[in-house]
């Protein structure tokens, strides 16, 4: 029999066995007797953390682990309560090649297990576990256990002193979405503290923890506010029921966290997948009852994505052991290469795409890729992209123009495009023309960027990704702006097989991008297998048609 670590689960399991044994013995248990025999975890209270206990614990951890923990007071919430940031990392390893993961409890007023899971996480990260030590070596983990101390310690309501909920930001009206700024920071020092951390660290990943709480109790029902043991909730992983836009962009990330929870003995709900519903949109409002109940929205956590292309996730936590397992599942992703990426880290470096081609961050370490990622993300609206089309076996192209002026060379007619690039310095037009005319493509498929974008010169490099649908094609010729590239992880190309594709990454370093605003990649390759498509009708059908044709001619 499985050994359950959770005592409530273990007690319930034993109770189930007793009922089965009773049934097999032909005894009918009276309901009152059954209820009397049930475990009653709610008869025990949960300790309610005090402000002094929290502050002193943070100081104690800092004293005990000065080599890996830095504590910073970011500001004050209501009633002058401090807002702490805990930074956990191994200083013996340079920060330049570390991923950054931010863990918060933005709803950590009444929803208390989000906060207490972070406190359990802090103890684990500061402990002697080899996995914790590896995370400290490879990452900077930022912990904000109590973002809204007034709600956590005083009211058990979501709002701060001004009634603003740090999780939602009080609604879209409090945000300037064009400038990506919060308009009410004077009323919400909690949100100001969170945004300052995001702006300072530009994290690769951010996970926000929610959980069981007291918000459903009326104030007169709260009593001493010591929750009872056994109060739980339906655990969910990855997203929010109310806002399906707040989630990882890759479902495999969510599944990896769910699997970590399953290994610890805890299942997760999968939102619209378990409910078997499609996403809602304005066009289907008349049939809204047939679609998923969530709606796309903008909450505070999405600031990190909108500004820095940070990977987002959220958890609903019924048991801290479950929350800890799932957060660890996310953190361990940051220690290893993701799926089809060549290096360790969270999958955050693809900034724009077009028909299976990607603009990616450049860099030899995490800090360089972070600078590149942020620069590209905030300029990408103006990037125009193109490929020769229809796509053709053995050939691939990818063209990126960084601004409106440069994008003017792109045209659906390949010959017009070739004529225009003759005026662009640094491009070997004859080589590109030879490549274009060697194939059967009839047009340039173009995805225009935003109109009116200013001239761009990238300071932090750029990567361009092609994906060839073969395991081991021979790469015959790869060029950038007509210049042949050599294999290189920093200035040239790199290739590897992953997810069914041979991935071809073009690395263009800062010293080159500072002088360029048009990138034309051409790739000639020989597939390692021969594929054909098309269909022929059965031979008998061909013969029938021939006989019918002969009969028709004779009748004439």
Order of alpha helices (4+ residues) and beta strands (2+ residues): alpha-alpha-alpha-beta-beta-beta-alpha-alpha-beta-beta-beta-alpha-beta-beta-alpha-alpha-alpha-beta-alpha-beta-beta-alpha-beta-beta-alpha-alpha-alpha-beta-beta-beta-beta-beta-beta-alpha-beta-alpha
